[in-house]
Amino acid sequence: MPQEKGSVRSLGKALELLELLNRSRVPMTLQALSQASGYPKSTIHSLLATLRSYGCIRQESDGRYYLGTKLFEWGCGVSAAWEITRCARPHLERLAQQTQYTALLSCVEGSDIVVIDQRVSGTGIQVASEIGGRTPLHATSQGKLLLSQLPDATVRYLMNGQGMDPFTPHTIVDLATLTEELERIRQWGYAIENGEYKIGLRSVSAPVFDREGQMRYTLTVVGLFRHVASGEFEEAVDMVCAAAGSLSRELGYHA
């Protein structure tokens, strides 16, 4: 990862190690971290020792390293400070109750969509998403909604870099088809997922804009809808779009 002017190299390396451990989702050995980062084992060992002293990482009995609870504490502190989580919570609860499915709030971070909050229906089959998890852009309603906000050239660049993995037989895996889908999303003002990420799951996402008119978040309902053409799904579309519009206005957006 390139270092910005004025940055502290050792801090940058430590943060890179944390990112590697976060992406791995499983504990990593010193050797694995060295191979993934390209840094010498001695450098990594020193950085890990410092991170461990602050509770940012933990070490298992077999020597492997994993993220520590201090990061969770910091994350909770950030989440509590976000105005968006406080404002969105009633909308998530209402959507989950009305649709009997799962309502998600996701945040736009550059070219990533990150789930930051959710409410799960108390009845029926529950579908929960990983908080803090990043969603594939070409295979989810949240991701396609983000792509629809970008120029086609930027979409091509992102897809060429990230690839278009086929998660299910329904996943869009070619750029031409995705481009057509994004044009429809721009016309509709919302995006749908029809079993493209996980078999049987369908979702709808609508944009949440800030006071500058930028899409910063998305509201989503995801569940085992029978079909995207069903009355049940169409009602969910209306509910999500209405909730996203209301939340946008609460954040100061004026169409």
C-alpha positions as CSV (number, residue, x, y, z in Angstrom):
1,M,0.0,0.0,0.0
2,P,1.5,3.4,-1.0
3,Q,2.5,5.7,1.8
4,E,1.1,9.2,1.7
5,K,3.4,12.2,2.3
6,G,3.9,12.8,6.0
7,S,2.7,9.4,7.1
8,V,4.4,7.2,9.7
9,R,5.7,4.1,8.0
10,S,5.6,1.9,11.0
11,L,2.0,2.9,11.7
12,G,1.0,2.2,8.2
13,K,2.6,-1.3,8.3
14,A,0.8,-2.0,11.6
15,L,-2.5,-1.0,10.1
16,E,-1.8,-3.1,7.0
17,L,-1.3,-6.2,9.3
18,L,-4.6,-5.5,11.0
19,E,-6.3,-5.3,7.6
20,L,-4.7,-8.6,6.5
21,L,-6.0,-10.3,9.7
22,N,-9.5,-8.8,9.2
23,R,-9.7,-10.1,5.6
24,S,-8.4,-13.5,6.6
25,R,-11.3,-14.1,9.1
26,V,-9.1,-16.9,10.6
27,P,-5.9,-16.6,12.7
28,M,-2.7,-16.3,10.7
29,T,0.8,-17.4,11.4
30,L,3.9,-15.1,11.4
31,Q,5.0,-16.8,8.2
32,A,1.6,-16.2,6.5
33,L,1.6,-12.5,7.5
34,S,5.1,-12.1,6.1
35,Q,4.2,-13.7,2.8
36,A,1.0,-11.6,2.5
37,S,2.6,-8.3,3.5
38,G,6.0,-8.8,2.0
39,Y,7.6,-7.5,5.3
40,P,10.4,-9.4,7.1
41,K,9.3,-11.6,10.0
42,S,11.4,-9.5,12.4
43,T,9.5,-6.4,11.5
44,I,6.2,-8.1,11.7
45,H,7.0,-9.6,15.1
46,S,7.9,-6.1,16.5
47,L,4.7,-4.6,15.2
48,L,2.6,-7.4,16.5
49,A,4.1,-7.1,19.9
50,T,3.1,-3.5,20.1
51,L,-0.4,-4.2,18.8
52,R,-0.8,-7.0,21.3
53,S,0.2,-4.7,24.2
54,Y,-2.8,-2.5,23.3
55,G,-5.2,-5.4,22.9
56,C,-5.5,-4.9,19.2
57,I,-4.5,-8.5,18.5
58,R,-4.4,-11.7,20.4
59,Q,-2.2,-14.8,20.0
60,E,-3.4,-18.4,20.2
61,S,-1.5,-21.2,22.0
62,D,-0.2,-22.4,18.6
63,G,1.3,-19.0,17.8
64,R,-1.2,-17.8,15.3
65,Y,-2.5,-14.2,15.5
66,Y,-6.1,-12.8,15.3
67,L,-7.9,-9.5,16.0
68,G,-8.4,-8.5,19.6
69,T,-11.4,-7.2,21.4
70,K,-10.0,-3.7,21.7
71,L,-10.9,-3.2,18.0
72,F,-14.4,-4.2,18.8
73,E,-14.6,-1.7,21.6
74,W,-13.4,1.1,19.3
75,G,-15.8,0.0,16.6
76,C,-18.7,0.2,19.0
77,G,-17.6,3.6,20.1
78,V,-17.6,4.8,16.4
79,S,-20.9,3.2,15.8
80,A,-22.5,4.9,18.8
81,A,-21.2,8.3,17.6
82,W,-22.7,8.0,14.2
83,E,-25.8,10.0,13.7
84,I,-26.9,7.7,10.9
85,T,-27.3,4.7,13.2
86,R,-29.5,6.6,15.6
87,C,-31.6,8.0,12.7
88,A,-31.9,4.8,10.8
89,R,-32.7,2.5,13.7
90,P,-36.5,3.2,13.7
91,H,-36.6,2.7,9.9
92,L,-34.9,-0.6,10.2
93,E,-37.1,-1.8,12.9
94,R,-40.2,-0.7,11.0
95,L,-39.1,-2.4,7.8
96,A,-38.2,-5.6,9.5
97,Q,-41.6,-5.6,11.3
98,Q,-43.7,-4.7,8.2
99,T,-42.0,-7.1,5.8
100,Q,-41.1,-9.9,8.3
101,Y,-37.7,-10.0,6.7
102,T,-34.2,-8.5,7.5
103,A,-33.6,-4.8,7.1
104,L,-30.0,-3.6,6.6
105,L,-28.2,-0.3,6.7
106,S,-25.0,-0.1,4.7
107,C,-22.4,2.6,4.3
108,V,-20.6,3.7,1.1
109,E,-16.8,3.7,1.7
110,G,-15.2,4.7,-1.5
111,S,-15.9,1.8,-3.9
112,D,-17.1,-0.5,-1.1
113,I,-20.4,-1.2,0.6
114,V,-20.2,-2.1,4.2
115,V,-23.1,-3.3,6.4
116,I,-23.2,-1.2,9.6
117,D,-26.5,-2.1,11.2
118,Q,-29.4,-4.5,10.8
119,R,-32.7,-5.6,12.3
120,V,-33.9,-9.1,11.9
121,S,-37.6,-10.1,11.9
122,G,-38.7,-12.0,15.0
123,T,-40.8,-14.5,13.0
124,G,-40.1,-16.9,10.2
125,I,-36.7,-17.8,8.7
126,Q,-34.1,-15.2,9.8
127,V,-31.5,-13.9,7.4
128,A,-28.6,-12.1,9.2
129,S,-25.7,-10.3,7.5
130,E,-22.2,-9.8,9.0
131,I,-21.9,-6.4,10.5
132,G,-18.7,-4.8,9.0
133,G,-18.8,-7.2,6.1
134,R,-18.3,-5.9,2.5
135,T,-20.7,-7.0,-0.1
136,P,-19.8,-7.9,-3.7
137,L,-20.7,-5.0,-6.0
138,H,-22.0,-6.9,-9.0
139,A,-24.1,-9.5,-7.1
140,T,-26.1,-7.6,-4.5
141,S,-28.7,-4.9,-4.6
142,Q,-26.6,-2.6,-2.4
143,G,-23.5,-3.0,-4.6
144,K,-25.4,-2.5,-7.9
145,L,-27.0,0.6,-6.4
146,L,-23.5,2.0,-5.7
147,L,-22.3,1.1,-9.2
148,S,-25.3,2.9,-10.7
149,Q,-24.1,6.2,-9.1
150,L,-20.8,5.9,-11.0
151,P,-19.8,6.6,-14.6
152,D,-19.6,3.6,-16.9
153,A,-15.8,4.0,-17.2
154,T,-15.4,3.8,-13.4
155,V,-17.6,0.7,-13.3
156,R,-15.5,-1.0,-16.0
157,Y,-12.3,-0.2,-14.0
158,L,-13.8,-1.6,-10.8
159,M,-15.1,-4.8,-12.4
160,N,-11.8,-5.4,-14.3
161,G,-9.9,-5.0,-11.0
162,Q,-12.3,-7.0,-8.7
163,G,-13.6,-9.5,-11.2
164,M,-17.2,-10.7,-11.5
165,D,-17.3,-14.0,-9.6
166,P,-20.3,-16.3,-10.2
167,F,-21.8,-16.8,-6.7
168,T,-24.9,-18.5,-8.1
169,P,-26.1,-19.5,-11.6
170,H,-28.0,-16.1,-11.5
171,T,-25.0,-13.9,-10.9
172,I,-24.3,-11.3,-13.6
173,V,-20.9,-12.1,-14.8
174,D,-20.4,-10.0,-18.0
175,L,-20.0,-6.2,-18.1
176,A,-22.5,-5.6,-20.9
177,T,-25.4,-7.2,-19.0
178,L,-24.3,-5.4,-15.8
179,T,-24.3,-2.1,-17.7
180,E,-27.9,-2.7,-18.9
181,E,-28.9,-3.5,-15.3
182,L,-27.3,-0.3,-14.0
183,E,-29.2,1.8,-16.5
184,R,-32.5,0.3,-15.3
185,I,-31.5,1.0,-11.7
186,R,-30.9,4.7,-12.6
187,Q,-34.4,4.9,-14.1
188,W,-36.1,3.0,-11.2
189,G,-34.3,4.8,-8.4
190,Y,-33.7,1.4,-6.6
191,A,-31.9,-1.9,-7.1
192,I,-33.0,-5.5,-6.7
193,E,-31.1,-8.8,-6.3
194,N,-32.7,-11.9,-7.6
195,G,-30.8,-14.8,-6.2
196,E,-27.5,-13.5,-7.5
197,Y,-25.5,-13.7,-4.3
198,K,-27.2,-16.6,-2.5
199,I,-29.7,-19.0,-3.9
200,G,-33.3,-18.3,-2.8
201,L,-32.5,-14.8,-1.4
202,R,-33.9,-11.7,-3.0
203,S,-33.5,-8.1,-1.9
204,V,-34.3,-4.5,-2.7
205,S,-32.1,-1.5,-1.9
206,A,-32.8,2.2,-2.1
207,P,-30.3,5.1,-1.7
208,V,-29.9,7.4,1.3
209,F,-28.5,10.8,0.4
210,D,-26.8,13.4,2.6
211,R,-27.4,17.1,2.6
212,E,-25.0,17.5,-0.4
213,G,-27.0,15.1,-2.5
214,Q,-24.4,12.3,-2.3
215,M,-25.5,8.7,-1.8
216,R,-23.8,7.8,1.5
217,Y,-25.9,4.9,2.7
218,T,-28.4,2.3,1.5
219,L,-31.4,0.8,3.1
220,T,-32.1,-2.9,2.2
221,V,-34.7,-5.6,2.8
222,V,-33.5,-9.1,2.1
223,G,-35.3,-12.4,2.6
224,L,-36.8,-15.5,1.0
225,F,-39.3,-13.7,-1.3
226,R,-41.0,-16.1,-3.7
227,H,-40.4,-13.9,-6.7
228,V,-39.4,-10.3,-7.5
229,A,-42.7,-10.0,-9.4
230,S,-44.8,-11.0,-6.4
231,G,-47.0,-8.5,-4.6
232,E,-45.1,-9.2,-1.5
233,F,-41.8,-8.0,-3.1
234,E,-43.4,-5.0,-4.8
235,E,-44.7,-3.9,-1.4
236,A,-41.2,-4.2,0.1
237,V,-39.9,-2.1,-2.8
238,D,-42.4,0.7,-1.9
239,M,-41.6,0.4,1.8
240,V,-37.8,0.6,1.3
241,C,-38.0,3.5,-1.1
242,A,-40.2,5.4,1.3
243,A,-38.0,4.7,4.3
244,A,-34.8,5.7,2.3
245,G,-36.5,9.0,1.2
246,S,-37.6,9.8,4.8
247,L,-34.1,9.0,6.2
248,S,-32.5,11.2,3.5
249,R,-34.7,14.1,4.5
250,E,-33.7,13.6,8.2
251,L,-30.1,13.9,7.1
252,G,-30.8,17.2,5.5
253,Y,-31.3,16.1,1.8
254,H,-33.7,18.1,-0.3
255,A,-34.5,16.7,-3.7
